[in-house]
């Protein structure tokens, strides 16, 4: 049996503990070896749960460790550039969570740093790696023709956010367009094989918006991105209409294809809830979510962390970590590289500017390709 690739984590907050770390720990080809964070309490919790080789507050120690084969960075976006600089210095493969940065200035620095580097590097836009989206894209590619309308719903519930997240978004006005809607921008770019040529956004600005993206090849995409809904209803939905056919992906659990010949039909994808696996489709999942939300107490709601309590949907986190491991070992090009990781954030900033000006803006990414 091949030796496991050892993984070091830098930034062990809520996202890392709820996604990155469990995905690595569940992978028989990877080993959780070291954790780096400034929060002693978080580190001790991780020590008890995962028994790493060591804990540290010095991120360079992880990069300098010759046993570490992959570093996962889930710090806040405003401290990701120094991590990337260390990866280049130590020539260490690096997985960086999205978004890459809060500012355009940092984005351009990151592209300038990583593009000429031979260091394996990937951005944590996971949705294209999910089993359902891996099924959608070839169907879309085979059947798309002429005018194409794509809509994506990604609507959560601000009322159940953790207090620290609510403070960041609602009080400090850190935009969910940057934090989350960039996921959808990347997915749409990957799905179409294109980058948008214009963007228009209306709504609340930093939260609760409708965004229209236009692409070449007569493709128009609309994104409904908000947190004024209920988690009692599934959060995400993709719909594609093209060439008298329809593709609907319901919250990563059910795919419906109509009017597309042999591709037409219904396929379900498994999810987990209360330590049980289910493969019974969207309607059953919807009923579970509704029941869970109705029974959610005010005490639990005020804490805002629900790892292991809410149905677990496969959005491709595990698959992306495994993809990166294979790319490191094979030396193959990384699909979600620094350029592809930069474009959604630059699109988000233009969307915000569009909202401020009340007009559609043309997009130009030539600077990061040069």
LOMITOR-421532 format. One line per 5 residues: number of its first residue (from 0); their letters; for each residue x, y, z of N, C-alpha, C. Coordinates in steps of 0.001 Angstrom, whole numbers. Atoms other than C-alpha are relative to their C-alpha. Layout:
BEGIN
NUM) A) X:Y:Z:X:Y:Z:X:Y:Z; ...
REM end
This chain:
BEGIN
0) XXXXX) 849:-1199:0:0:0:0:880:1243:0; -777:-1233:100:1314:3465:-971:-100:794:1297; -23:-815:-1204:2304:5797:1841:-977:1158:-129; 941:-1111:7:-300:8382:2790:734:1331:-177; -543:-1348:100:344:11978:1784:-361:771:1257
5) XXXXX) 216:-726:-1249:760:14075:4928:-435:1431:-294; 618:-1300:249:-1293:17269:5144:134:886:1221; -42:-1007:-1051:-709:20411:7201:-1045:1068:-256; 1084:-979:114:-3492:22906:7882:428:1324:624; -261:-1342:-517:-3045:26667:8303:-1315:762:0
10) XXXXX) 1321:-605:-151:-6142:28398:9649:-1018:-1089:268; 844:1136:-390:-8398:26022:11580:-1325:473:592; 1289:-523:-444:-11596:28039:11980:-1158:-880:-430; 1212:764:239:-15167:27000:11291:-32:-732:-1327; 56:664:1302:-14796:26268:7582:954:-1191:-45
15) XXXXX) -969:1100:14:-11659:24163:8015:-509:-1176:833; 473:1072:-876:-13189:22198:10916:-1241:-688:-551; 1228:572:526:-16477:21695:9070:152:-641:-1359; -126:498:1363:-15086:20849:5641:1378:-579:-286; -1322:447:438:-11363:20689:4841:561:-1133:849
20) XXXXX) -621:993:-879:-10177:18757:7874:-748:-1335:-23; 702:1289:75:-12970:16122:7903:192:-706:-1341; -189:625:1319:-12518:15561:4146:1357:-684:-90; -1333:599:8:-8795:14933:4560:43:-1212:921; -12:1099:-967:-9345:12758:7628:-735:-1231:-527
25) XXXXX) 776:1123:541:-11867:10618:5712:663:-649:-1203; -657:503:1210:-9506:10094:2779:1103:-987:383; -1015:994:-376:-7477:6862:3107:1368:279:-607; -1269:-341:628:-4764:8412:921:685:1213:633; -518:-1214:-627:-4244:11472:3149:68:-173:1515
30) XXXXX) -184:75:-1457:-3129:12011:6752:57:1401:592; -24:-1287:-705:-3887:14958:9045:1210:11:929; -1296:78:-692:-364:15663:10298:262:1176:923; -323:-1182:-803:-172:19247:11622:-1081:1049:-155; 973:-1095:9:-2456:22128:12552:678:1277:465
35) XXXXX) -532:-1315:-370:-1519:25811:12673:-1149:980:154; 1024:-1008:-262:-3752:28444:14243:464:838:1186; -350:-858:-1133:-3525:31325:16701:-890:-244:1208; 962:265:-1064:-6416:30012:18792:357:-1306:708; -422:1185:-756:-5141:27623:21494:-1151:-976:237
40) XXXXX) 1151:857:-285:-8620:26320:22285:-351:-853:-1217; 289:749:1230:-9261:25356:18661:1033:-1083:-243; -1061:980:214:-5909:23615:18448:-147:-1205:924; 151:1106:-950:-6574:21556:21555:-1175:-906:-372; 1147:796:457:-9971:20462:20211:432:-914:-1149
45) XXXXX) -470:777:1137:-8270:19327:17009:982:-1091:421; -929:1014:-505:-5549:17513:18963:-777:-1212:520; 784:1086:-570:-8147:15471:20832:-728:-803:-1076; 820:666:1008:-10169:14686:17720:820:-732:-1053; -720:542:1137:-7453:13996:15129:1406:-515:327
50) XXXXX) -1313:492:-425:-4258:13243:17078:1103:310:-1018; -1036:-347:974:-1891:15177:14775:1394:-218:570; -1382:134:-446:1867:14895:14922:400:1200:842; -300:-1190:-805:2096:18478:16184:-976:1131:-292; 743:-1249:126:344:21821:16695:1009:1141:-2
55) XXXXX) -932:-1122:46:1943:25176:15963:-740:1297:-282; 492:-1322:378:1324:28913:15666:885:622:-1083; -967:-472:992:4175:29286:13161:-265:-704:-1328; 368:669:1248:2922:28609:9633:1224:-420:-820; -1197:388:752:6465:28468:8234:513:-1373:447
60) XXXXX) -418:1326:-453:7101:25385:10357:-647:-1090:-847; 692:984:827:4499:23520:8311:613:-60:-1391; -608:-15:1334:6016:24626:5012:1406:-601:8; -1381:496:-81:9513:23732:6196:71:-1486:324; 28:1414:-368:8454:20240:7297:129:-865:-1252
65) XXXXX) -203:792:1220:9860:17822:4674:-1006:-1132:-149; 975:1090:91:7204:15212:5519:-1339:462:-575; 1287:-524:464:4291:17483:4595:-13:33:-1529; 100:29:1456:3162:16837:1015:-1050:929:-561; 1052:-923:424:176:19204:901:-339:919:1159
70) XXXXX) 429:-971:-1003:-723:22381:2788:-1377:517:-393; 1338:-539:212:-4342:23514:3156:-132:1293:784; 128:-1313:-625:-4908:27213:3855:-1464:414:46; 1374:-468:-178:-8262:28289:5296:-22:1208:939; -28:-1246:-766:-7213:31568:6919:-1027:966:-570
75) XXXXX) 811:-1057:606:-9208:34744:6373:673:456:-1291; -581:-385:1288:-8737:36044:2819:1076:1080:76; -999:-1066:-74:-6697:39027:3996:1356:-495:503; -1303:543:-386:-3917:36683:5175:339:-1238:-834; -315:1132:868:-3609:34348:2209:1215:264:-877
80) XXXXX) -1175:-307:818:-955:36176:219:1295:-436:686; -1231:480:-653:1775:35520:2866:133:-1525:-18; -30:1457:54:819:31832:2856:456:-460:-1389; -380:341:1366:1164:31708:-918:1472:314:-244; -1418:-338:129:4539:33446:-716:877:-1075:647
85) XXXXX) -753:1069:-666:5715:30784:1734:-21:-1281:-829; 81:1200:845:4499:28022:-598:1017:68:-1133; -973:-168:1077:6630:29430:-3405:1423:-107:557; -1327:40:-627:9599:29881:-1058:432:-1436:273; -341:1374:-387:9457:26265:148:-378:-1031:-1066
90) XXXXX) 403:892:1096:8099:24823:-3135:-937:-1108:493; 913:944:-635:5238:23198:-1253:-1399:103:-623; 1353:-42:558:1879:22230:-2870:-996:630:968; 877:-802:-856:-853:24538:-1593:-1425:16:-522; 1442:-108:227:-4652:24372:-1439:-460:1234:776
95) XXXXX) 454:-1234:-644:-6115:27832:-722:-1509:125:-155; 1446:-156:56:-9754:28343:171:-380:1272:-767; 527:-1179:686:-11880:30785:-1774:-600:957:1032; -580:-676:1153:-12085:33712:-2220:1495:219:236; -1444:-172:-161:-8409:34316:-2892:335:1185:886
100) XXXXX) -339:-1220:-740:-8455:37840:-1441:-1206:927:34; 1044:-1011:-66:-10629:40802:-496:217:1122:-1019; -307:-1162:816:-8856:43307:-2755:544:-383:-1367; -550:204:1333:-7998:43588:-6442:1522:30:46; -1457:-118:-99:-4467:44601:-5468:626:-1335:387
105) XXXXX) -526:1302:-415:-3885:41310:-3659:-205:-1062:-1081; 252:962:1070:-5477:39333:-6502:1094:78:-1051; -1026:-149:1038:-3026:40765:-9025:1372:-446:506; -1259:465:-581:-104:40104:-6664:54:-1530:10; 58:1456:-55:-1238:36488:-6274:214:-621:-1381
110) XXXXX) -176:505:1363:-1471:35957:-10024:1455:160:-432; -1396:-258:357:1950:37534:-10528:942:-962:710; -826:911:-786:3376:35278:-7802:-110:-1440:-488; 216:1425:235:1821:31939:-8710:110:-403:-1461; 41:397:1418:1553:32025:-12509:1346:-520:-509
115) XXXXX) -1279:540:485:5306:31635:-13178:559:-1116:862; -515:999:-931:5733:29254:-10248:-377:-1404:-452; 284:1403:299:5935:25500:-10712:-663:-705:1183; 593:595:-1199:4361:24950:-7278:-1445:-420:-283; 1405:412:153:1141:22863:-7446:-901:855:887
120) XXXXX) 837:-968:-712:-1638:25252:-6444:-1429:-135:-479; 1418:120:344:-5427:24998:-6315:-821:900:916; 928:-855:-750:-8258:27294:-5197:-1244:-818:328; 1066:857:-502:-11095:25774:-3162:-1389:276:-532; 1319:-31:624:-13940:26257:-5624:-392:-1446:-286
125) XXXXX) 214:1442:-13:-15304:22786:-4993:-1161:-500:-841; 1230:498:599:-18670:22642:-6723:195:-741:-1326; -199:774:1226:-17381:21562:-10162:484:-1433:230; -517:1334:-298:-15806:18518:-8469:-1072:-920:576; 1071:818:-564:-19135:17314:-7069:-490:-1013:-1028
130) XXXXX) 476:1023:942:-20527:14106:-8594:-1120:487:-909; 1121:-426:834:-23695:15830:-9808:457:953:-1090; -461:-946:1013:-21864:18660:-11596:927:-676:-1009; -801:778:934:-19402:16191:-13106:-904:-734:-996; 979:625:890:-22503:14520:-14583:-669:1033:-903
135) XXXXX) 699:-1050:743:-24112:17797:-15691:811:481:-1197; -742:-690:1053:-21261:19236:-17750:33:-754:-1331; 21:666:1306:-20963:16514:-20425:-1374:-7:-660; 1360:-73:564:-24757:16495:-20835:-227:1375:-603; 110:-1377:491:-24707:20274:-21215:796:174:-1287
140) XXXXX) -876:-159:1166:-21817:20122:-23683:-566:-700:-1227; 558:756:1136:-23508:17495:-25849:-1255:661:-577; 1341:-428:410:-26876:19250:-25999:-179:1503:-170; 189:-1450:72:-26326:23014:-25746:85:489:-1442; -15:-583:1342:-27165:24949:-28891:-870:1250:3
145) XXXXX) 793:-1219:125:-28331:28491:-29622:-175:722:1318; 259:-771:-1211:-29838:30757:-26996:-80:-924:1207; -69:829:-1202:-29077:29338:-23554:-233:870:1225; 308:-707:-1240:-30570:30508:-20271:369:-895:1180; -434:734:-1193:-28946:29408:-17015:-401:809:1226
150) XXXXX) 303:-680:-1270:-30244:30244:-13553:553:-816:1153; -532:666:-1189:-28673:29465:-10201:-562:700:1231; 507:-506:-1277:-30340:29873:-6822:944:-431:1099; -799:330:-1183:-28135:30060:-3735:-483:928:1121; 684:-827:-1003:-30272:31328:-846:22:-718:1347
155) XXXXX) -80:544:-1347:-29551:30711:2828:-839:798:979; 776:-651:-1064:-30774:32092:6147:939:713:959; -867:-816:-867:-28918:34917:7857:-349:-158:1474; 440:92:-1397:-30962:34358:11030:678:-1113:774; -657:1091:-731:-29048:31168:11856:1525:55:-139
160) XXXXX) -1451:-119:118:-25543:32436:11054:675:19:1372; -780:-210:-1223:-22846:32206:13734:155:1511:259; -92:-1431:-314:-22556:35558:15563:1167:698:-689; -1164:-646:609:-19069:36236:14164:-209:233:-1495; 262:-171:1430:-20266:35733:10593:-1023:1111:-230
165) XXXXX) 1000:-1058:113:-23304:37961:11109:646:1369:210; -698:-1269:-233:-21047:40666:12499:800:424:-1228; -826:-317:1162:-18730:40451:9487:-848:482:-1169; 807:-326:1177:-21488:40567:6874:-949:1164:263; 1048:-988:-249:-24195:42664:8486:530:1295:608
170) XXXXX) -528:-1208:-650:-22106:45078:10576:1183:593:-767; -1182:-514:712:-18794:45325:8713:-207:39:-1511; 364:-38:1422:-20505:44898:5327:1004:-744:-883; -825:852:850:-18120:42194:4086:-948:-773:-915; 1012:426:963:-19957:41209:939:-80:-1512:-156
175) XXXXX) 187:1411:330:-21456:37747:479:256:-253:-1487; -337:169:1413:-20879:38389:-3223:1447:-472:-117; -1402:421:-34:-17167:38020:-2440:133:-1344:696; -179:1197:-826:-17502:35334:232:-594:-1248:-638; 709:1216:411:-19999:32987:-1408:-402:-30:-1466
180) XXXXX) 501:36:1372:-21395:34031:-4787:1118:-278:-992; -1131:361:858:-17910:33646:-6245:-6:-1500:-325; 157:1438:269:-18586:29883:-5922:-811:-218:-1279; 890:174:1142:-21388:30225:-8452:647:543:-1270; -692:-544:1164:-19378:32458:-10781:988:-1032:-562
185) XXXXX) -975:998:460:-16651:29813:-10916:-704:-1194:-641; 728:1147:543:-19150:27004:-11485:-529:299:-1396; 546:-365:1301:-20791:28856:-14385:1106:105:-1045; -1132:-93:930:-17412:29615:-15973:489:-1385:-405; -444:1382:262:-16378:25967:-15648:-1002:-737:-882
190) XXXXX) 1047:694:739:-19701:24707:-16971:-9:421:-1470; 75:-512:1370:-19698:26942:-20063:1335:-55:-725; -1320:-76:610:-15938:26880:-20646:343:1406:-446; -172:-1395:386:-16122:30677:-20915:175:871:1232; 31:-992:-1065:-15672:33817:-18827:-1031:1054:-385
195) XXXXX) 1058:-962:338:-18427:36444:-18572:561:1254:-664; -426:-1237:669:-18252:39520:-20760:-671:1232:585; 605:-1135:-699:-20584:41707:-18658:-721:-500:1238; 696:342:-1242:-22239:41797:-15240:-911:1160:393; 918:-999:-559:-25233:43603:-13749:-569:-557:1292
200) XXXXX) 517:463:-1285:-26321:43394:-10116:-996:1004:565; 997:-813:-698:-29423:44695:-8328:-374:-704:1292; 395:588:-1272:-30570:44181:-4749:589:737:1171; -474:-592:-1240:-28986:44762:-1379:1454:404:13; -1406:-391:48:-25386:45233:-2458:909:-1017:640
205) XXXXX) -899:945:-664:-23407:43362:149:-675:-1327:301; 758:1213:-285:-26190:40781:608:-1331:69:-736; 1327:106:620:-29388:39592:-1147:-62:717:-1352; -98:-610:1317:-28886:40227:-4858:-473:-924:-1111; 187:707:1259:-29875:39209:-8360:1083:508:-951
210) XXXXX) -1156:-334:833:-26912:39119:-10739:-190:-627:-1371; 105:488:1371:-26993:38790:-14528:1382:27:-647; -1274:128:702:-23926:37551:-16393:-280:-332:-1460; 124:350:1410:-23675:37552:-20175:1312:-603:-481; -1143:707:561:-21336:35194:-22031:-101:42:-1526
215) XXXXX) 54:232:1431:-20394:34665:-25636:-864:-1234:-277; 770:1175:436:-22260:31980:-27628:-1464:68:428; 1425:-206:-317:-25677:33488:-26716:-405:-643:1326; 264:569:-1321:-25459:32372:-23085:-222:1131:1002; 297:-961:-1056:-27076:34399:-20294:-272:-765:1290
220) XXXXX) 176:663:-1298:-26915:33421:-16620:-511:992:1027; 523:-799:-1101:-28890:34754:-13679:276:-727:1311; -294:563:-1316:-27819:34209:-10082:-867:712:1035; 748:-534:-1144:-30232:34689:-7174:774:-396:1242; -903:269:-1129:-27919:35002:-4179:-465:797:1209
225) XXXXX) 502:-715:-1171:-29347:35817:-785:102:-820:1266; 62:663:-1308:-29616:34979:2875:-1234:451:748; 1274:-399:-585:-33174:36153:3442:-1051:-1095:-176; 898:1143:109:-34659:32689:2902:66:-866:1242; 9:942:-1120:-34991:29627:5116:821:-1230:-348
230) XXXXX) -717:1256:212:-32657:26664:5529:-943:-1196:96; 1001:1055:79:-35882:24683:5806:-299:-397:-1434; 123:337:1415:-35741:24707:2005:1400:-161:-575; -1344:206:552:-32767:23356:-1:593:1268:-590; -640:-1284:258:-30262:26131:-578:311:266:-1465
235) XXXXX) -530:-247:1341:-29061:25604:-4151:-755:-775:-1074; 692:624:1136:-30588:24860:-7531:561:583:-1292; -468:-395:1325:-29204:24955:-11083:-1043:-407:-1033; 892:327:1110:-31465:25155:-14127:607:525:-1295; -527:-361:1313:-30304:25194:-17764:-1071:-298:-1040
240) XXXXX) 941:192:1096:-32598:25680:-20758:698:337:-1308; -699:-202:1258:-31119:25244:-24245:-454:-1037:-1017; 287:922:1098:-32019:23691:-27612:-1218:-880:309; 1253:677:-340:-35518:22740:-26370:205:-1137:997; -251:966:-1062:-34059:20798:-23475:243:710:1321
245) XXXXX) -139:-571:-1341:-33855:21360:-19720:823:-926:876; -795:704:-1010:-31325:20337:-17074:-250:684:1332; 211:-558:-1340:-32173:20801:-13397:788:-833:1007; -755:658:-1071:-29765:19971:-10571:-507:549:1329; 621:-406:-1265:-31575:20075:-7228:938:-284:1168
250) XXXXX) -798:23:-1231:-29204:20798:-4331:930:-1211:83; -1029:1040:35:-26588:18221:-5387:-532:-1399:310; 573:1309:-343:-29023:15351:-4731:-843:-616:-1099; 846:560:1043:-31157:14979:-7841:195:773:-1297; -191:-585:1320:-30590:15603:-11552:-1148:-431:-904
255) XXXXX) 1094:257:933:-33511:15900:-13968:399:562:-1354; -323:-418:1362:-32842:16039:-17722:-1198:-329:-886; 1168:192:855:-35702:16539:-20187:285:557:-1397; -128:-491:1357:-35812:16920:-23968:1386:-132:-579; -1373:158:471:-32242:15739:-24482:315:-1443:-368
260) XXXXX) -219:1329:542:-32638:12328:-26065:387:-1029:1037; -429:1063:-908:-30764:9493:-24399:499:531:1339; -430:-584:-1275:-29506:11903:-21719:-1167:278:936; 1174:-328:-814:-33071:12481:-20495:-236:-1059:1076; 286:916:-1100:-34072:10973:-17168:243:659:1339
265) XXXXX) -198:-473:-1368:-33722:11327:-13400:1062:-849:668; -1064:702:-721:-30658:10433:-11365:153:640:1372; -185:-512:-1357:-30202:10768:-7600:1438:-187:462; -1351:24:-546:-27023:11385:-5618:-100:-51:1528; 155:221:-1444:-26442:10313:-1997:357:1205:856
270) XXXXX) -316:-989:-1029:-26380:12550:1070:-85:-696:1349; 4:585:-1337:-26025:11956:4816:-793:867:968; 745:-705:-1042:-28197:12866:7783:-101:-906:1212; 31:776:-1245:-27968:11723:11398:772:-1309:-128; -916:1138:155:-25104:9370:10501:-562:-1119:-874
275) XXXXX) 541:965:939:-27187:7604:7855:156:540:-1424; -93:-382:1398:-26731:7626:4091:-1352:-194:-686; 1256:59:736:-29698:8340:1838:286:228:-1489; -75:-212:1441:-30154:8194:-1930:-1422:22:-544; 1429:18:323:-33867:8959:-2113:-487:1298:-631
280) XXXXX) 387:-1134:815:-33797:12236:-4012:-387:1261:747; 212:-1357:-470:-34733:15850:-3605:-1223:140:902; 1235:-168:-777:-38298:15512:-2267:201:-482:1433; -267:528:-1338:-37168:13367:657:943:912:772; -921:-936:-648:-34263:15702:1397:-739:1257:448
285) XXXXX) 749:-1216:-326:-36596:18694:1303:-842:-187:1259; 813:280:-1181:-38874:17067:3885:862:-55:1257; -904:69:-1158:-35922:16361:6189:454:1391:428; -435:-1358:-320:-34699:19952:5957:-1115:796:666; 1138:-721:-565:-38150:21347:6677:-238:-414:1448
290) XXXXX) 198:507:-1357:-38550:19126:9727:1117:480:921; -1136:-438:-821:-35036:19981:10988:-136:1470:378; 105:-1437:-288:-35660:23737:10688:-1140:285:971; 1133:-233:-895:-39050:23553:12417:347:-375:1436; -352:466:-1340:-37463:21717:15355:1244:681:568
295) XXXXX) -1204:-682:-458:-34409:23997:15621:-338:958:1134; 304:-837:-1156:-34443:25585:19072:704:1347:-104; -605:-1331:-17:-33656:29241:19718:1408:-56:578; -1324:142:-607:-30717:28179:21862:1020:-477:-1028; -916:493:1034:-29117:26182:19044:164:1020:-1115
300) XXXXX) -57:-987:1069:-29989:28869:16508:950:1130:330; -846:-1125:-395:-28160:31542:18488:1486:-328:-94; -1405:408:121:-24916:29524:18381:432:26:-1458; -233:-112:1428:-25115:29165:14619:970:-983:-611; -871:1034:567:-22891:26108:14137:-750:-1325:49
305) XXXXX) 855:1181:74:-24616:22929:12954:692:-1189:-636; -721:1135:567:-21864:20540:11874:-551:-1313:542; 497:1305:-404:-23250:17017:11919:-1479:-33:318; 1417:-40:-346:-26821:18180:12604:-894:136:-1222; 785:-277:1195:-28047:19360:9224:393:-1010:-1081
310) XXXXX) -375:939:1064:-28182:17052:6154:1282:416:-713; -1301:-247:625:-24709:16756:4605:-82:-332:-1479; 128:131:1445:-24744:17327:850:1392:-75:-612; -1309:133:637:-21861:16295:-1403:190:1101:-1037; -282:-1125:899:-20676:19563:-2955:1404:-78:-588
315) XXXXX) -1275:195:662:-17330:18149:-4059:1230:327:817; -1172:-317:-815:-15075:19057:-1129:984:-1175:41; -857:1190:-86:-13752:15518:-679:666:-261:-1343; -516:306:1331:-13349:15007:-4428:1077:998:-425; -1013:-972:409:-11393:18239:-4860:1331:-250:701
320) XXXXX) -1242:323:-699:-8854:17297:-2183:683:-1219:-637; -572:1189:635:-8384:13891:-3830:531:336:-1394; -476:-455:1313:-8090:15530:-7254:1362:678:139; -1256:-721:-196:-5336:17780:-5920:1126:-967:358; -1011:1002:-355:-3491:14835:-4355:510:-709:-1256
325) XXXXX) -393:695:1226:-3505:13012:-7686:811:896:-930; -723:-935:858:-2353:16124:-9549:1418:234:517; -1332:-160:-590:557:16577:-7130:883:-1187:-365; -782:1210:262:1681:12981:-7605:325:-181:-1481; -198:207:1432:1266:12972:-11381:705:1159:-688
330) XXXXX) -595:-1174:618:2580:16466:-12001:-863:599:-1100; 895:-503:1038:-459:17217:-14170:-450:1424:301; 471:-1375:-214:-1788:20770:-14682:-1211:29:921; 1116:-149:-931:-4232:22021:-12037:-1125:766:-688; 1125:-640:685:-7681:22860:-13387:-389:1320:675
335) XXXXX) 426:-1209:-715:-8682:25374:-10693:1232:751:485; -1273:-645:-310:-5461:27380:-10839:-209:1438:442; 97:-1353:-541:-4686:30936:-9741:-790:918:-921; 753:-852:922:-6126:32519:-12899:-1487:-289:116; 1417:331:-144:-9377:30613:-12692:-517:407:1385
340) XXXXX) 408:-415:-1338:-9451:31377:-8963:-168:1497:131; 67:-1462:-75:-8958:35107:-9570:-1237:557:-684; 1085:-564:814:-11691:35616:-12168:-1316:160:767; 1255:-205:-743:-14713:35005:-9850:49:1186:965; -96:-1116:-939:-13420:37530:-7297:16:1328:-744
345) XXXXX) 23:-1218:807:-12732:40147:-9968:-1409:258:-533; 1400:-141:424:-16246:39476:-11274:-859:539:1132; 767:-451:-1161:-17622:39996:-7776:201:1485:258; -246:-1432:-210:-15939:43377:-7410:-700:830:-1067; 710:-717:1061:-17363:44437:-10768:-1510:-27:229
350) XXXXX) 1430:74:-326:-20818:43230:-9659:-367:1044:1046; 253:-1009:-1041:-20599:45426:-6571:38:1406:-604; -83:-1307:669:-19504:48378:-8726:-1231:235:-869; 1213:-109:802:-22421:47665:-11056:-1184:421:865; 1081:-357:-937:-24800:47833:-8081:119:1459:437
355) XXXXX) -210:-1390:-422:-23265:51118:-6945:-370:996:-1094; 260:-907:1127:-23577:52680:-10411:-1388:-177:-601; 1310:267:570:-26909:51085:-11303:26:-287:-1482; -115:302:1415:-25686:49879:-14683:862:-1231:-215; -817:1154:346:-24189:46842:-16381:1415:452:-328
360) XXXXX) -1404:-306:271:-20399:46754:-16640:612:-1079:-877; -763:952:805:-18221:45146:-19284:1155:-541:829; -1071:655:-743:-15618:42704:-17985:1192:-256:-911; -1219:214:760:-12023:42431:-19108:1034:-637:925; -968:722:-823:-9631:39837:-17664:1365:-116:-653
365) XXXXX) -1249:123:769:-6785:40401:-20105:1221:221:862; -1161:-307:-829:-4508:41782:-17391:552:-1211:727; -499:1162:-732:-4321:38498:-15501:488:-1101:-931; -490:986:967:-3684:36507:-18691:1357:383:-557; -1248:-483:614:-704:38647:-19755:1234:-609:658
REM end
